[in-house]
């Protein structure tokens, strides 16, 4: 069993880091200690979405979650067709820090509003990719950080192009999500049921 202690961190950190451990250790049971109800609910939601059975117990004002991969231990609950990741995924692809053509300032306002409006959608997108100048949206000073952090807390994978961050010298400015590469970007889009380019 893998033991993780994120009890001193607020969302989205526990969700993002737990997801990394799931991807790096498929088939492993994971114990996660979190420090508040919000983190408990968001890590649970993420784990269930990724096909894990979730059990939890309160532990000195903290929550200990045990995430068991489907097929291990107790009979797994019926699973919504998540055995094939080829179906159902929605990917948002932000190739710029603006939305549409025209005035750049208006474009940035529109993209910020687009990302905030995603919070009202059900279901939420699975992944949001930021490439080229779009990486500005995940960095210090971005007016979209609050919305993106909330999306990450709800289990949305926020991924930014590492090459783009290098080009704009923004590696140290990333405030939310993970750094990705072109292979992951292309593979995820190829497997997705739909790709939306705002």
PAGUSE-477796 format. One record per residue (C-alpha): residue number from 1; y, z, x. Coordinates in steps of 0.2 Angstrom, whole numbers, plus 5000, padded with zeros to 4 digits. Each point is the difference from the previous one (the first is absolute). Example, Ala and Ser with C-alpha at 12.3 -4.5 7.8 and 13.67 -1.06 7.14 Angstrom:
GUDREN   kolti      Y      Z      X
GUDREN       1   4978   5039   5062
GUDREN       2   5017   4997   5006
! end
This chain:
GUDREN   kolti      Y      Z      X
GUDREN       1   5000   5000   5000
GUDREN       2   5018   4996   5006
GUDREN       3   5012   5014   4998
GUDREN       4   5018   4996   4998
GUDREN       5   5015   5013   4998
GUDREN       6   5016   4992   4993
GUDREN       7   5005   5016   4991
GUDREN       8   5017   5001   5010
GUDREN       9   5004   4982   4995
GUDREN      10   5008   4993   4984
GUDREN      11   4996   4984   4992
GUDREN      12   4998   4986   5005
GUDREN      13   4993   5006   5016
GUDREN      14   4984   5008   4993
GUDREN      15   4996   4984   4990
GUDREN      16   5004   4988   5014
GUDREN      17   4990   5010   5013
GUDREN      18   4985   5003   4988
GUDREN      19   4999   4981   4997
GUDREN      20   5000   4996   5018
GUDREN      21   4985   5012   5002
GUDREN      22   4991   4992   4986
GUDREN      23   5002   4983   5007
GUDREN      24   4995   5006   5018
GUDREN      25   4985   5010   4994
GUDREN      26   4991   4991   4985
GUDREN      27   4986   5010   4993
GUDREN      28   5006   5016   5007
GUDREN      29   5004   5015   4989
GUDREN      30   5017   5007   5003
GUDREN      31   5008   5017   4997
GUDREN      32   5019   5000   4998
GUDREN      33   5011   5015   4999
GUDREN      34   5017   4997   4992
GUDREN      35   5014   5012   4996
GUDREN      36   5006   4996   4983
GUDREN      37   4995   4993   4983
GUDREN      38   5008   4983   5002
GUDREN      39   4990   4997   5016
GUDREN      40   4984   5005   4991
GUDREN      41   5003   4988   4986
GUDREN      42   5005   4986   5011
GUDREN      43   4986   5001   5012
GUDREN      44   4988   5002   4986
GUDREN      45   5006   4985   4992
GUDREN      46   4999   4990   5016
GUDREN      47   4982   5006   5003
GUDREN      48   4994   4995   4983
GUDREN      49   5008   4983   5001
GUDREN      50   4991   4997   5016
GUDREN      51   4983   5006   4992
GUDREN      52   4999   5018   5006
GUDREN      53   4994   5014   4989
GUDREN      54   5013   5014   5001
GUDREN      55   4997   5019   4999
GUDREN      56   5013   5013   5004
GUDREN      57   5003   5019   5001
GUDREN      58   5016   5010   5001
GUDREN      59   5001   5009   5017
GUDREN      60   5014   5012   5004
GUDREN      61   5013   4991   4991
GUDREN      62   4993   4984   5007
GUDREN      63   4988   4987   4994
GUDREN      64   4984   4995   5009
GUDREN      65   4993   4983   4994
GUDREN      66   4983   4994   5004
GUDREN      67   4999   4981   4999
GUDREN      68   4982   4993   4999
GUDREN      69   4996   4981   5001
GUDREN      70   4992   4993   4985
GUDREN      71   4981   5001   5001
GUDREN      72   5000   5016   5010
GUDREN      73   4995   5017   4992
GUDREN      74   5002   5002   4982
GUDREN      75   4997   4985   4989
GUDREN      76   5016   4990   5002
GUDREN      77   5010   4997   4984
GUDREN      78   5000   4983   4992
GUDREN      79   5012   4989   5011
GUDREN      80   5012   4987   4993
GUDREN      81   4995   4984   5009
GUDREN      82   5007   5005   5017
GUDREN      83   4984   4995   5009
GUDREN      84   5008   4984   5004
GUDREN      85   5018   5000   5007
GUDREN      86   5002   4982   4996
GUDREN      87   5005   5004   4982
GUDREN      88   5015   5008   4993
GUDREN      89   5011   5004   5015
GUDREN      90   5019   4997   4998
GUDREN      91   5010   4996   5016
GUDREN      92   5019   5000   5002
GUDREN      93   5006   4990   5014
GUDREN      94   5018   5003   5006
GUDREN      95   5005   4987   5013
GUDREN      96   5018   5005   5000
GUDREN      97   5011   5015   4997
GUDREN      98   5008   4990   4986
GUDREN      99   4994   4993   4983
GUDREN     100   5003   4982   4995
GUDREN     101   5013   4988   5007
GUDREN     102   5019   5003   5001
GUDREN     103   5011   5015   5005
GUDREN     104   4991   5011   5012
GUDREN     105   5007   5016   4993
GUDREN     106   4995   4996   4983
GUDREN     107   4983   4995   5006
GUDREN     108   4997   5017   5009
GUDREN     109   5006   5009   4983
GUDREN     110   4987   4990   4991
GUDREN     111   4986   5003   5011
GUDREN     112   5004   5019   5000
GUDREN     113   5000   4999   4981
GUDREN     114   4983   4990   5000
GUDREN     115   4992   5013   5011
GUDREN     116   5006   5015   4989
GUDREN     117   4995   4991   4984
GUDREN     118   4982   4998   5007
GUDREN     119   4999   5019   4997
GUDREN     120   5000   4997   4981
GUDREN     121   4985   4987   5001
GUDREN     122   4982   5005   4995
GUDREN     123   4990   4996   5010
GUDREN     124   5010   5001   5016
GUDREN     125   4998   4987   5014
GUDREN     126   4986   5003   5012
GUDREN     127   5010   4995   5016
GUDREN     128   5018   4995   5004
GUDREN     129   5002   4990   5016
GUDREN     130   5017   4999   5009
GUDREN     131   5003   4986   5013
GUDREN     132   5014   4992   5009
GUDREN     133   5017   5009   4995
GUDREN     134   4990   5008   4986
GUDREN     135   4995   5014   5012
GUDREN     136   5018   5007   4998
GUDREN     137   4995   5007   4983
GUDREN     138   4988   5012   5008
GUDREN     139   5012   5006   5014
GUDREN     140   5013   5013   5002
GUDREN     141   5015   4996   4989
GUDREN     142   4991   4990   4987
GUDREN     143   5005   5004   4982
GUDREN     144   4983   4996   4995
GUDREN     145   4991   5015   5009
GUDREN     146   5000   5012   4985
GUDREN     147   4991   4987   4990
GUDREN     148   4988   4995   5014
GUDREN     149   4996   5018   5004
GUDREN     150   4996   5003   4982
GUDREN     151   4989   4984   4999
GUDREN     152   4991   5006   5016
GUDREN     153   4997   5017   4992
GUDREN     154   4992   4991   4985
GUDREN     155   4988   4991   5011
GUDREN     156   5008   4984   5003
GUDREN     157   4997   4993   5018
GUDREN     158   5017   4997   5008
GUDREN     159   4997   4988   5015
GUDREN     160   5013   4993   5012
GUDREN     161   4998   4986   5013
GUDREN     162   4998   5007   5018
GUDREN     163   5007   4984   5008
GUDREN     164   5015   5000   4988
GUDREN     165   5004   5018   5004
GUDREN     166   4999   4996   5019
GUDREN     167   5011   4985   4997
GUDREN     168   5014   5010   4992
GUDREN     169   4997   5015   5011
GUDREN     170   4996   5011   4985
GUDREN     171   4984   5008   5006
GUDREN     172   5007   5018   5001
GUDREN     173   5009   4998   4983
GUDREN     174   4986   4998   4988
GUDREN     175   5000   5014   4987
GUDREN     176   4986   4995   4988
GUDREN     177   4983   4992   5001
GUDREN     178   4990   4992   5014
GUDREN     179   5002   4986   5013
GUDREN     180   4989   4985   4997
GUDREN     181   4996   4984   5008
GUDREN     182   4999   4982   4994
GUDREN     183   4981   5000   4999
GUDREN     184   5001   5014   4987
GUDREN     185   5014   4992   4991
GUDREN     186   4991   4984   4998
GUDREN     187   4983   5007   4996
GUDREN     188   5007   5012   4987
GUDREN     189   5009   4986   4991
GUDREN     190   4985   4989   5001
GUDREN     191   4990   5013   4991
GUDREN     192   5013   5004   4987
GUDREN     193   5000   4995   4982
GUDREN     194   5018   4997   5000
GUDREN     195   5014   5000   5013
GUDREN     196   5018   5002   4994
GUDREN     197   5015   4995   5011
GUDREN     198   5016   5008   4993
! end
